[in-house]
Amino acid sequence: MLDLSLLGTGGMIPLPDRYLTAMLAKYNGHMLLIDCGEGTQVSMRALGWGFVSLDVILFTHLHADHIAGLPGLLLSLSAYGRAAPLTIVGPEGIEAVVSSLRIIAPELMYPIAFIELPSGGESQLVLGDFHVSALPLSHTLPCCGYSIHIPRAGKFDPERAKAQNIPLVHWSALKRGETVCGFTPDMVLGPPRRGIKVSYVTDSRPTNAIPDFIRGSDLFICEGIYSSDDKIEKAQQYGHMVFSEAAALAKAGDVKELWLTHYSQSLLEPEKEIDSAVRIFENTKAGRDHLCKTLLFED
């Protein structure tokens, strides 16, 4: 199962009850963070999932409301005893920006590995159990959307294992997809089963590539900086979307559920203003800080 939590749902300016943008995913004892706005580590502490198992941070782009919380989080990881490498992924320039931020967080107990994404075309990464796709978006500076896929192997067939005289002691390793003593997983596993997919898009105007990129997602988390269609022109000016545009992408991408996030500080009660999105895509929720969900593999 994949556990998800919105750590912050604000855009540009935090509010007393709304931190800036971040989303945390947990699977198989490891965690992945998307963005690290101001207040992220405070929100993580309140959530209670811990810090040390955070292995990957994906940055959508390099605006302050998405990255300014990083120095404090890096220091907290050291304070909690992290020793394993931390991987940081983002658009071109991410290493230089993080290095600058580390002027106030110079002494860490672990190394950082950087992956800078090219500006053109979709990228594919395997980061432990997280299979990550990155898509260039349309914002005021280079920006990436992310899809996180948790693949699922085919079903183990014990009768096939017995027929091939595979010792019982090797069955567990083969179920995990490992090759052992000359026995390979394809000897005992059926075709791959449907995994879990979560997509995250902020900050961006709608693009023609987004529906295919998010297609079939169990959950689509998308920015909606304003609720009203009469603010589309303002959203266009700054490279953002309104609620109805996010909902139209969810519908075109045939996702199961849409969570809105990255609200303007002027939007105080987004849950009361989601009608424009629900009319287009019924299964829409207004995201809020610490909104959580557990996604399970289908039987």
C-alpha positions as CSV (number, residue, x, y, z in Angstrom):
1,M,0.0,0.0,0.0
2,L,1.1,3.6,-0.7
3,D,0.4,6.2,2.0
4,L,0.1,9.9,1.0
5,S,-0.3,13.1,2.8
6,L,-0.5,16.8,1.8
7,L,1.9,18.6,4.1
8,G,1.1,22.0,2.8
9,T,-1.5,23.3,0.3
10,G,-0.7,27.0,0.1
11,G,0.9,28.9,-2.8
12,M,3.1,32.0,-2.5
13,I,2.3,33.0,1.1
14,P,1.6,30.7,4.1
15,L,-1.4,31.2,6.3
16,P,-1.6,30.4,10.1
17,D,-3.4,27.1,9.2
18,R,-1.9,26.4,5.8
19,Y,1.7,25.7,5.1
20,L,3.3,26.0,1.7
21,T,3.3,23.3,-0.9
22,A,4.6,19.8,-0.2
23,M,3.4,16.2,-0.5
24,L,4.8,13.1,1.2
25,A,4.5,9.5,0.0
26,K,5.4,6.4,2.0
27,Y,5.9,2.9,0.6
28,N,7.6,-0.2,2.0
29,G,9.4,1.7,4.7
30,H,10.7,4.5,2.5
31,M,9.5,8.1,1.9
32,L,9.5,10.5,-1.0
33,L,8.7,14.2,-0.8
34,I,7.5,16.5,-3.5
35,D,8.5,20.1,-2.9
36,C,9.5,21.6,0.4
37,G,7.8,24.9,1.0
38,E,8.2,26.9,4.2
39,G,6.9,25.0,7.2
40,T,7.4,21.5,5.6
41,Q,9.4,20.1,8.4
42,V,7.0,21.4,11.0
43,S,4.1,19.7,9.1
44,M,6.1,16.5,8.9
45,R,6.7,16.5,12.6
46,A,2.9,17.0,13.2
47,L,2.1,14.2,10.8
48,G,4.3,11.8,12.8
49,W,5.7,9.6,10.0
50,G,9.2,10.4,11.0
51,F,12.2,11.8,9.1
52,V,15.0,9.3,8.7
53,S,13.3,7.2,6.1
54,L,13.0,10.1,3.7
55,D,15.1,9.0,0.7
56,V,14.1,11.2,-2.2
57,I,12.9,14.8,-2.6
58,L,11.5,15.9,-6.0
59,F,11.3,19.6,-6.7
60,T,8.8,20.8,-9.3
61,H,10.7,24.1,-9.7
62,L,12.8,26.7,-8.0
63,H,10.4,29.3,-6.7
64,A,10.8,30.0,-3.0
65,D,7.4,28.8,-2.0
66,H,8.4,25.3,-3.2
67,I,12.0,25.1,-1.9
68,A,12.6,27.6,1.0
69,G,11.8,25.0,3.6
70,L,14.7,22.8,2.5
71,P,17.6,24.0,4.8
72,G,15.8,23.3,8.0
73,L,14.6,19.9,6.8
74,L,18.2,18.9,5.8
75,L,19.4,19.9,9.3
76,S,16.6,17.9,10.9
77,L,17.5,14.8,8.9
78,S,21.0,15.1,10.4
79,A,19.7,15.6,13.9
80,Y,17.6,12.5,13.6
81,G,20.7,10.5,12.6
82,R,20.4,10.0,8.9
83,A,23.6,8.6,7.4
84,A,22.3,7.1,4.0
85,P,22.5,9.3,0.9
86,L,19.6,11.6,0.1
87,T,18.6,12.0,-3.6
88,I,17.3,15.4,-4.7
89,V,15.7,15.7,-8.2
90,G,14.6,18.8,-10.0
91,P,14.9,21.0,-13.1
92,E,18.2,22.2,-14.4
93,G,19.8,24.4,-11.7
94,I,18.6,22.4,-8.7
95,E,22.2,21.6,-7.5
96,A,23.3,25.2,-7.7
97,V,20.2,26.4,-5.8
98,V,20.5,23.8,-3.1
99,S,24.2,24.4,-2.7
100,S,23.4,28.1,-2.1
101,L,20.7,27.3,0.5
102,R,23.3,25.1,2.2
103,I,25.3,28.1,3.2
104,I,23.0,28.1,6.3
105,A,23.1,24.3,6.6
106,P,26.7,23.4,5.8
107,E,27.3,20.4,8.1
108,L,25.3,17.3,7.2
109,M,25.9,13.8,8.3
110,Y,25.0,12.3,4.9
111,P,25.8,12.9,1.3
112,I,23.3,14.4,-1.3
113,A,23.0,13.0,-4.8
114,F,21.5,15.3,-7.4
115,I,19.6,14.4,-10.6
116,E,18.9,17.4,-12.9
117,L,16.1,16.8,-15.4
118,P,16.5,17.9,-19.0
119,S,14.2,20.7,-20.1
120,G,12.8,18.9,-23.1
121,G,10.7,15.7,-23.1
122,E,9.6,13.2,-20.4
123,S,12.1,11.6,-18.1
124,Q,12.0,8.2,-16.4
125,L,13.7,7.4,-13.1
126,V,13.8,4.4,-10.8
127,L,14.4,5.6,-7.2
128,G,14.2,2.5,-5.0
129,D,10.6,1.2,-5.1
130,F,9.4,4.5,-6.6
131,H,9.2,4.6,-10.4
132,V,9.0,8.3,-11.3
133,S,8.1,10.0,-14.5
134,A,8.8,13.8,-15.0
135,L,7.1,16.0,-17.5
136,P,8.0,19.6,-18.4
137,L,5.2,22.0,-17.6
138,S,4.3,25.5,-18.6
139,H,5.2,28.0,-15.9
140,T,7.2,31.2,-15.6
141,L,10.5,29.2,-15.3
142,P,11.4,25.6,-15.9
143,C,9.0,23.3,-14.0
144,C,8.2,19.6,-13.8
145,G,5.1,17.5,-13.0
146,Y,5.6,14.1,-11.5
147,S,3.9,10.7,-11.7
148,I,4.8,8.1,-9.1
149,H,4.2,4.5,-10.1
150,I,4.5,1.5,-7.8
151,P,4.7,-1.5,-10.1
152,R,3.3,-4.9,-9.0
153,A,4.7,-8.2,-10.1
154,G,2.6,-11.1,-11.5
155,K,0.9,-13.6,-9.2
156,F,3.1,-16.4,-7.9
157,D,2.1,-19.8,-9.1
158,P,3.1,-22.6,-6.6
159,E,2.1,-25.3,-9.0
160,R,4.5,-24.1,-11.6
161,A,7.2,-24.0,-8.9
162,K,6.5,-27.5,-7.9
163,A,6.4,-28.8,-11.5
164,Q,9.9,-27.3,-12.0
165,N,11.2,-28.8,-8.8
166,I,12.1,-25.4,-7.4
167,P,13.0,-25.8,-3.7
168,L,10.5,-24.1,-1.3
169,V,13.3,-22.2,0.3
170,H,13.7,-20.1,-2.9
171,W,10.0,-19.2,-3.3
172,S,10.0,-16.0,-1.3
173,A,12.9,-14.6,-3.2
174,L,11.3,-15.4,-6.6
175,K,8.1,-13.7,-5.4
176,R,10.1,-10.6,-4.7
177,G,11.4,-10.7,-8.3
178,E,14.9,-12.0,-7.5
179,T,16.9,-14.6,-9.4
180,V,18.2,-17.3,-7.1
181,C,20.3,-20.4,-7.9
182,G,19.5,-20.2,-11.6
183,F,15.8,-19.9,-11.0
184,T,14.2,-16.7,-12.5
185,P,10.9,-15.0,-11.5
186,D,9.4,-15.5,-15.0
187,M,9.5,-19.2,-14.3
188,V,6.8,-18.8,-11.5
189,L,5.2,-15.4,-11.9
190,G,2.2,-14.5,-14.1
191,P,2.0,-11.3,-16.1
192,P,2.5,-8.0,-14.2
193,R,-0.6,-6.8,-12.4
194,R,-1.9,-3.3,-12.2
195,G,0.2,-1.1,-9.8
196,I,-0.5,2.2,-8.1
197,K,-0.1,5.6,-9.8
198,V,-0.2,9.1,-8.3
199,S,0.4,12.2,-10.4
200,Y,1.3,15.7,-9.1
201,V,1.1,18.9,-11.2
202,T,2.0,22.4,-9.9
203,D,2.7,25.2,-11.0
204,S,1.5,25.2,-14.6
205,R,-1.0,26.2,-17.2
206,P,-2.8,23.3,-18.8
207,T,-0.8,21.6,-21.5
208,N,-1.8,19.1,-24.2
209,A,0.7,16.6,-22.7
210,I,-0.7,16.5,-19.2
211,P,-3.8,14.2,-19.8
212,D,-1.7,11.4,-21.2
213,F,0.9,11.9,-18.5
214,I,-1.6,11.5,-15.7
215,R,-3.8,8.9,-17.5
216,G,-5.2,6.3,-15.2
217,S,-3.9,7.8,-12.0
218,D,-5.5,6.5,-8.8
219,L,-5.0,10.1,-7.5
220,F,-4.2,13.3,-9.4
221,I,-3.1,16.2,-7.2
222,C,-3.2,19.5,-9.2
223,E,-2.9,23.1,-8.5
224,G,-5.9,25.4,-8.4
225,I,-4.7,28.8,-7.4
226,Y,-8.1,30.4,-7.9
227,S,-11.6,28.9,-7.6
228,S,-13.4,31.2,-10.0
229,D,-13.2,31.2,-13.8
230,D,-13.3,34.9,-13.9
231,K,-9.7,34.8,-12.7
232,I,-8.4,32.7,-15.6
233,E,-6.7,35.7,-17.1
234,K,-4.8,36.4,-13.9
235,A,-3.9,32.7,-13.7
236,Q,-2.5,32.8,-17.2
237,Q,-0.4,35.8,-16.4
238,Y,1.5,34.0,-13.7
239,G,1.5,30.4,-15.2
240,H,-1.2,28.9,-13.0
241,M,-4.6,27.2,-13.2
242,V,-8.1,27.7,-11.8
243,F,-10.2,24.9,-10.4
244,S,-12.2,24.2,-13.6
245,E,-9.0,23.8,-15.6
246,A,-7.6,21.3,-13.2
247,A,-10.9,19.4,-13.3
248,A,-10.9,19.3,-17.1
249,L,-7.4,17.8,-17.0
250,A,-8.6,15.1,-14.5
251,K,-11.5,14.2,-16.8
252,A,-9.3,14.1,-19.9
253,G,-6.8,11.9,-18.1
254,D,-9.4,9.5,-16.9
255,V,-8.1,9.6,-13.3
256,K,-10.0,8.2,-10.3
257,E,-9.8,11.2,-8.0
258,L,-8.7,14.8,-8.0
259,W,-7.2,16.8,-5.1
260,L,-6.8,20.5,-5.5
261,T,-3.9,22.3,-3.9
262,H,-1.6,25.4,-4.1
263,Y,-4.2,27.9,-3.2
264,S,-3.9,31.7,-3.3
265,Q,-3.7,33.3,0.1
266,S,-7.0,35.1,-0.9
267,L,-8.8,31.7,-1.1
268,L,-9.5,31.1,2.6
269,E,-12.2,28.3,2.3
270,P,-11.5,26.4,-0.9
271,E,-13.8,23.5,0.2
272,K,-16.7,25.8,-0.1
273,E,-15.8,26.9,-3.7
274,I,-15.2,23.7,-5.6
275,D,-18.5,23.6,-7.5
276,S,-16.8,24.8,-10.7
277,A,-14.5,21.7,-10.5
278,V,-17.1,19.2,-9.4
279,R,-19.4,20.1,-12.3
280,I,-16.6,18.9,-14.6
281,F,-15.1,16.1,-12.6
282,E,-17.3,14.8,-9.8
283,N,-14.7,13.1,-7.6
284,T,-12.9,16.3,-6.7
285,K,-11.7,17.2,-3.2
286,A,-10.3,20.5,-1.9
287,G,-7.0,19.5,-0.5
288,R,-6.1,20.6,3.0
289,D,-3.0,20.3,5.1
290,H,-2.6,16.7,6.4
291,L,-5.3,15.3,4.1
292,C,-4.1,11.7,3.9
293,K,-5.0,8.6,1.8
294,T,-3.9,5.0,1.6
295,L,-3.9,3.5,-1.9
296,L,-4.1,-0.3,-2.1
297,F,-3.3,-2.7,-4.9
298,E,-6.3,-4.0,-6.6
299,D,-7.2,-7.7,-6.0
